[in-house]
Amino acid sequence: MKVAIIGCGKIGLDFHAPAYLKNSNAEIKYFCNTSIQKADAAVKRFNCGKAVRDYKEILEDPDLDAVSVCTPNTSHAQITIDFLNAGKSVLCEKPIAATFEDALKMQEAQRSSNKILAIALVNRYNNCVNLVKAYIESGKLGEVFHVYASFRDYRSIPGLGGAFTSREASGGGVLIDWGVHFLDAIMYCLNDPKPLTVSAETFCKLGKNINDYVYKNMWAGPPIKDGIYNVEDSVVGLIRTTGPVISFNGAWAQNIDHKEKYIDFMGDEGGIRFEFGNDFTFYTSEDEKLISYKPGFEKGNSFENEINAFVEAVENLIGGGDASLISDLPSDINTVIITSEIMQAIYDSAEIHKEVSLV
Ligand SMILES: NC(=O)c1ccc[n+]([C@@H]2O[C@H](COP(=O)([O-])OP(=O)(O)OC[C@H]3O[C@@H](n4cnc5c(N)ncnc54)[C@H](O)[C@@H]3O)[C@@H](O)[C@H]2O)c1
């Protein structure tokens, strides 16, 4: 299977390319980046493929089977749709798109092309997340009635004034960047309950005067003093579903010197605190005693699991068949689109300062 990496930045080169190269069924044919120097550097670094500047140059290559779309959020939809329409399968980075409307267009292109469209919501390939899901499904927690996610950091807005803090480039702030992983992992572990209502507020506060903002972390590039800051740096919300209630509190930046990233699954017989990206603790009672423990599991490599599953699905498609039957990928667009619907409802609710109904 021949693939192209579209977008030779951090995720494309540090995660997608190495994982394809480890898979003996995949070969990287192109590295594409609008600034061709980055594509050239990728060819040199991995010693394979050809550098291209414009993805449209390779759309019609009959030899190309699939692409990884690793470009900024607001470009996901157009690039993905163009490749699907050209008959290529696509693994698109998260979030699906900047808006639910665009995500629906991507879903439509997948259906009409009958190619595979997977979204790189990588937690679905994380061994720890899968063990949390198995605990919930086995009934160890009893009835899970509330799930709470916290993704907060102390004065840690990324690339202030650049693409991360420009709605035009990113579609949003901490919700679309960090929150998407948390909400999607929750939906996955709960087997996608139907969202009923969403109530949320977003705040664009700490970085709004770029020159005065004092920071602890400035990841993703130095602050651009005359840049743009029009996304949320914190968000809070509550989602009612046909299953548990989901609540969350997220902040790239807050005036509290504390960093926490976890999801609490609260059941009437047991509870789980999942320390995001690490492990989890299970709490319950047994023989009239309170007990808690951290289950062991093989850590694995979520990105490799994700790429291997995508390659296998595309290989099956090349072998002949119907994408809608072949793709039982946990990150198939038709499964994960619900996360995009919820995120849109969060932004909509925040904009009108009212609850949004999804039924
Ligand atoms: N799954 C994860 O955990 C994870 C982690 C980081 C980033 N991401 C996602 O990956 C995407 C990229 O993030 P990143 O951190 O690698 O960003 P980045 O800025 O490091 O890389 C993006 C690259 O895409 C290039 N580019 C922009 N438009 C292009 C186009 N039309 N054609 C070709 N190249 C183009 C840019 O020049 C840049 O080199 C984002 O959507 C982000 O949300 C996911």
The ligand as a Gaussian input file, in Angstrom:
#p B3LYP/6-31G(d) Opt

LIG

0 1
 N       -3.378000      13.022000      17.599000
 C       -2.696000      13.861000      18.349000
 O       -2.440000      13.602000      19.519000
 C       -2.231000      15.164000      17.756000
 C       -1.128000      15.814000      18.303000
 C       -0.693000      16.988000      17.681000
 C       -1.378000      17.494000      16.582000
 N       -2.466000      16.853000      16.100000
 C       -3.221000      17.390000      14.951000
 O       -2.408000      17.287000      13.784000
 C       -2.595000      18.428000      12.925000
 C       -1.252000      19.066000      12.674000
 O       -0.669000      19.443000      13.904000
 P        0.919000      19.635000      14.067000
 O        1.152000      19.859000      15.516000
 O        1.654000      18.572000      13.361000
 O        1.074000      21.036000      13.288000
 P        2.384000      21.599000      12.561000
 O        2.137000      23.052000      12.394000
 O        3.609000      21.119000      13.247000
 O        2.338000      20.887000      11.118000
 C        1.378000      21.160000      10.134000
 C        2.102000      21.210000       8.797000
 O        1.148000      21.272000       7.743000
 C        1.667000      22.163000       6.733000
 N        0.539000      22.585000       5.900000
 C       -0.406000      23.511000       6.164000
 N       -1.313000      23.541000       5.177000
 C       -0.934000      22.611000       4.269000
 C       -1.478000      22.156000       3.026000
 N       -2.590000      22.681000       2.501000
 N       -0.816000      21.176000       2.357000
 C        0.335000      20.647000       2.868000
 N        0.892000      21.051000       4.029000
 C        0.253000      22.003000       4.724000
 C        2.349000      23.252000       7.528000
 O        3.284000      23.960000       6.749000
 C        3.010000      22.437000       8.644000
 O        4.309000      22.008000       8.268000
 C       -3.606000      19.338000      13.660000
 O       -4.884000      19.122000      13.152000
 C       -3.530000      18.870000      15.115000
 O       -4.761000      19.040000      15.812000
 C       -2.880000      15.687000      16.658000

